[in-house]
């Protein structure tokens, strides 16, 4: 084990402790003990052979020596990728355990902020009969239904029933999403306000992040979080600035591609699959995001940026902008080149909502993906009258990544998909 100890062990003050034996010197009475995620080099009062990996209880006396050692077991299996070392780092970098301890404080702080704003915390089902039909999502199917990709539909049904300020911190599931920024199972914060504009929810994010920066006591928390207000940029302004395209919002996929080629960005489409057999809306989406992925890496490297007014084909469940009807009242928050939050001034028209769902099913079929049932209970609910409202969904894991300055989601969750 000695070759893996890349940092000096800390001094341990006198007192009673529990830990695990990591290393014992054969020529002296020194041992190295792991306590939580830190290593301590200690001296025994007398030399006693201790099985490596053993869980022990002991006392450190005023002379900084061990006494009253009690061995709890005699584990000999030291797997480099096993659970003994999974949440620690034998380097000067922060341990995964420290990230998870900070995560606890952040989630507690979020709940406290929403409580102070008189929100009600809701708990809606993880298992539902019908998932979101959006073509880009891969819902997880079970023998009794689907795991949620978002709690959105059930939370909106609560709004129909008279709730006005609700939030939820819940697990969500999206298959086929695995990268340093993704895990198929992740934690979502979602909240809604009735009769409030989308700008109010953008302010919510600024304010609870400010609250977290003041209240969370952790060495990991970034000291460089900018004070609000954070920049607001329209999608069309970012297209104009970064690739010289005037985005009108009503272009077809072919028209958008021609604009990109005229601006010298035809290389972004060199490996784009044939979209001629896709629906018009799905073809537009795939063409748009080839350009957007390029743009995104150029405006969101450090400062959080709210991006608003998305082209209507990308409206999802957002309503049209009353002033610019070729765009939707949708906003996304970006930081460190990743999407952190996605919010809508919510669509309340049940006829348009059903039309969009049916279009989603056509999109899934055109891309060869499995069809899914529509959530008719949700559609029936909004026929009763969904109040004007705004909603926001924010990835908790990514928020913690940003606040703690790490670019790998594995650091901030207890287990990734391949660890269970």
ChimeraX attribute file (.defattr): number of C-alpha atoms within 10 A of each C-alpha:
attribute: neighborCount
match mode: 1-to-1
recipient: residues
	/A:1	10
	/A:2	10
	/A:3	5
	/A:4	9
	/A:5	15
	/A:6	11
	/A:7	12
	/A:8	12
	/A:9	16
	/A:10	12
	/A:11	11
	/A:12	14
	/A:13	12
	/A:14	14
	/A:15	12
	/A:16	13
	/A:17	13
	/A:18	16
	/A:19	21
	/A:20	23
	/A:21	22
	/A:22	23
	/A:23	19
	/A:24	23
	/A:25	12
	/A:26	10
	/A:27	7
	/A:28	11
	/A:29	17
	/A:30	19
	/A:31	19
	/A:32	22
	/A:33	24
	/A:34	21
	/A:35	14
	/A:36	15
	/A:37	17
	/A:38	16
	/A:39	24
	/A:40	18
	/A:41	17
	/A:42	20
	/A:43	19
	/A:44	17
	/A:45	17
	/A:46	12
	/A:47	15
	/A:48	10
	/A:49	10
	/A:50	17
	/A:51	17
	/A:52	20
	/A:53	20
	/A:54	20
	/A:55	21
	/A:56	18
	/A:57	16
	/A:58	17
	/A:59	17
	/A:60	21
	/A:61	15
	/A:62	10
	/A:63	10
	/A:64	17
	/A:65	19
	/A:66	22
	/A:67	16
	/A:68	13
	/A:69	17
	/A:70	13
	/A:71	16
	/A:72	13
	/A:73	13
	/A:74	14
	/A:75	13
	/A:76	10
	/A:77	11
	/A:78	14
	/A:79	10
	/A:80	11
	/A:81	10
	/A:82	11
	/A:83	11
	/A:84	17
	/A:85	15
	/A:86	17
	/A:87	20
	/A:88	19
	/A:89	19
	/A:90	17
	/A:91	13
	/A:92	9
	/A:93	9
	/A:94	17
	/A:95	20
	/A:96	20
	/A:97	20
	/A:98	20
	/A:99	24
	/A:100	17
	/A:101	13
	/A:102	22
	/A:103	23
	/A:104	12
	/A:105	16
	/A:106	25
	/A:107	17
	/A:108	13
	/A:109	20
	/A:110	19
	/A:111	19
	/A:112	15
	/A:113	18
	/A:114	19
	/A:115	13
	/A:116	9
	/A:117	10
	/A:118	11
	/A:119	19
	/A:120	16
	/A:121	15
	/A:122	16
	/A:123	13
	/A:124	16
	/A:125	10
	/A:126	16
	/A:127	16
	/A:128	17
	/A:129	17
	/A:130	20
	/A:131	24
	/A:132	23
	/A:133	24
	/A:134	19
	/A:135	20
	/A:136	16
	/A:137	17
	/A:138	19
	/A:139	23
	/A:140	19
	/A:141	18
	/A:142	11
	/A:143	5
	/A:144	9
	/A:145	15
	/A:146	19
	/A:147	23
	/A:148	25
	/A:149	23
	/A:150	21
	/A:151	27
	/A:152	20
	/A:153	20
	/A:154	19
	/A:155	23
	/A:156	24
	/A:157	20
	/A:158	17
	/A:159	23
	/A:160	20
	/A:161	15
	/A:162	11
	/A:163	17
	/A:164	18
	/A:165	20
	/A:166	21
	/A:167	22
	/A:168	22
	/A:169	21
	/A:170	19
	/A:171	17
	/A:172	21
	/A:173	23
	/A:174	20
	/A:175	14
	/A:176	13
	/A:177	14
	/A:178	15
	/A:179	11
	/A:180	12
	/A:181	15
	/A:182	17
	/A:183	23
	/A:184	18
	/A:185	19
	/A:186	19
	/A:187	18
	/A:188	22
	/A:189	22
	/A:190	24
	/A:191	27
	/A:192	28
	/A:193	23
	/A:194	20
	/A:195	13
	/A:196	15
	/A:197	17
	/A:198	23
	/A:199	15
	/A:200	12
	/A:201	20
	/A:202	22
	/A:203	14
	/A:204	17
	/A:205	17
	/A:206	16
	/A:207	16
	/A:208	17
	/A:209	22
	/A:210	15
	/A:211	16
	/A:212	20
	/A:213	19
	/A:214	12
	/A:215	12
	/A:216	18
	/A:217	12
	/A:218	16
	/A:219	12
	/A:220	16
	/A:221	21
	/A:222	12
	/A:223	11
	/A:224	10
	/A:225	15
	/A:226	13
	/A:227	10
	/A:228	13
	/A:229	12
	/A:230	15
	/A:231	11
	/A:232	15
	/A:233	15
	/A:234	13
	/A:235	21
	/A:236	20
	/A:237	16
	/A:238	20
	/A:239	18
	/A:240	12
	/A:241	12
	/A:242	15
	/A:243	17
	/A:244	17
	/A:245	18
	/A:246	15
	/A:247	16
	/A:248	12
	/A:249	20
	/A:250	15
	/A:251	15
	/A:252	17
	/A:253	19
	/A:254	15
	/A:255	13
	/A:256	20
	/A:257	21
	/A:258	14
	/A:259	18
	/A:260	23
	/A:261	15
	/A:262	11
	/A:263	12
	/A:264	12
	/A:265	17
	/A:266	14
	/A:267	10
	/A:268	16
	/A:269	14
	/A:270	8
	/A:271	7
	/A:272	11
	/A:273	8
	/A:274	8
	/A:275	17
	/A:276	10
	/A:277	10
	/A:278	18
	/A:279	18
	/A:280	15
	/A:281	18
	/A:282	24
	/A:283	20
	/A:284	22
	/A:285	17
	/A:286	17
	/A:287	22
	/A:288	19
	/A:289	12
	/A:290	14
	/A:291	20
	/A:292	16
	/A:293	13
	/A:294	14
	/A:295	18
	/A:296	20
	/A:297	14
	/A:298	12
	/A:299	19
	/A:300	18
	/A:301	14
	/A:302	14
	/A:303	16
	/A:304	25
	/A:305	21
	/A:306	23
	/A:307	20
	/A:308	24
	/A:309	24
	/A:310	23
	/A:311	25
	/A:312	21
	/A:313	20
	/A:314	18
	/A:315	21
	/A:316	18
	/A:317	20
	/A:318	23
	/A:319	21
	/A:320	21
	/A:321	17
	/A:322	10
	/A:323	8
	/A:324	14
	/A:325	15
	/A:326	18
	/A:327	25
	/A:328	28
	/A:329	26
	/A:330	28
	/A:331	26
	/A:332	22
	/A:333	22
	/A:334	22
	/A:335	21
	/A:336	20
	/A:337	17
	/A:338	18
	/A:339	20
	/A:340	21
	/A:341	23
	/A:342	20
	/A:343	25
	/A:344	26
	/A:345	28
	/A:346	27
	/A:347	22
	/A:348	19
	/A:349	14
	/A:350	18
	/A:351	11
	/A:352	13
	/A:353	19
	/A:354	16
	/A:355	11
	/A:356	18
	/A:357	19
	/A:358	15
	/A:359	18
	/A:360	24
	/A:361	21
	/A:362	21
	/A:363	23
	/A:364	22
	/A:365	15
	/A:366	16
	/A:367	16
	/A:368	11
	/A:369	15
	/A:370	12
	/A:371	14
	/A:372	18
	/A:373	12
	/A:374	18
	/A:375	18
	/A:376	12
	/A:377	14
	/A:378	18
	/A:379	18
	/A:380	13
	/A:381	19
	/A:382	23
	/A:383	15
	/A:384	12
	/A:385	15
	/A:386	21
	/A:387	20
	/A:388	16
	/A:389	21
	/A:390	24
	/A:391	28
	/A:392	25
	/A:393	22
	/A:394	21
	/A:395	19
	/A:396	24
	/A:397	23
	/A:398	25
	/A:399	19
	/A:400	23
	/A:401	23
	/A:402	21
	/A:403	20
	/A:404	21
	/A:405	13
	/A:406	17
	/A:407	15
	/A:408	16
	/A:409	21
	/A:410	21
	/A:411	23
	/A:412	26
	/A:413	20
	/A:414	14
	/A:415	15
	/A:416	17
	/A:417	10
	/A:418	7
	/A:419	11
	/A:420	5
